[in-house]
Amino acid sequence: MAHTINSDQDYQIVMEKIETYLRKATEGGGFHTLATEDRDRLRELSRLAESWEDQIPLMPVRQPQTIVEMIELKMYEGRLKQKDMAVLLDISPTRLSEVMQGKRKINMDLAKRLYKVLKISPEFILEHA
């Protein structure tokens, strides 16, 4: 058996082998009933499968399309409430609320804060402000 999985077909073969070992352990009453070499092989196959699975994106992530969406993403990533984000950006909660609701546009001062504090790229800010 190869030490890497290079295709979905390889992955399916590995998963079938894992299933065989799992069935054998279940029928025997637990993993402790497997021979040492079977346990080692199961561990090796499981690591191969895990490595392959880690390379597969589970779901495409939609990229923010507006400044508001980008700020919301940063709030989510930092587990911040809107008033916490206002404190972080050193602006009033009212000002941030107005920006988030589309009632106020991004000015140069806020654009700089978005760049310096949240690390939002200047290109994104210019394109979406």
Secondary structure as the mmCIF struct_conf table of DSSP 4:
data_model
#
loop_
_struct_conf.conf_type_id
_struct_conf.id
_struct_conf.beg_label_comp_id
_struct_conf.beg_label_asym_id
_struct_conf.beg_label_seq_id
_struct_conf.end_label_comp_id
_struct_conf.end_label_asym_id
_struct_conf.end_label_seq_id
BEND BEND1 HIS A 3 THR A 4
BEND BEND2 SER A 7 SER A 7
HELX_RH_AL_P HELX_RH_AL_P1 ASP A 8 GLY A 28
TURN_TY1_P TURN_TY1_P1 GLY A 29 GLY A 29
BEND BEND3 GLY A 30 GLY A 30
HELX_RH_3T_P HELX_RH_3T_P1 PHE A 31 THR A 33
BEND BEND4 LEU A 34 LEU A 34
HELX_RH_AL_P HELX_RH_AL_P2 THR A 36 ASP A 54
TURN_TY1_P TURN_TY1_P2 GLN A 55 GLN A 55
BEND BEND5 ILE A 56 ILE A 56
BEND BEND6 LEU A 58 MET A 59
HELX_LH_PP_P HELX_LH_PP_P1 PRO A 60 PRO A 64
BEND BEND7 THR A 66 THR A 66
HELX_RH_AL_P HELX_RH_AL_P3 ILE A 67 GLY A 78
TURN_TY1_P TURN_TY1_P3 ARG A 79 ARG A 79
HELX_RH_AL_P HELX_RH_AL_P4 GLN A 82 LEU A 89
TURN_TY1_P TURN_TY1_P4 ASP A 90 ASP A 90
BEND BEND8 ILE A 91 ILE A 91
HELX_RH_AL_P HELX_RH_AL_P5 PRO A 93 MET A 100
TURN_TY1_P TURN_TY1_P5 GLN A 101 GLY A 102
BEND BEND9 LYS A 103 ARG A 104
HELX_RH_AL_P HELX_RH_AL_P6 MET A 108 LEU A 118
HELX_RH_AL_P HELX_RH_AL_P7 PRO A 122 HIS A 128
#
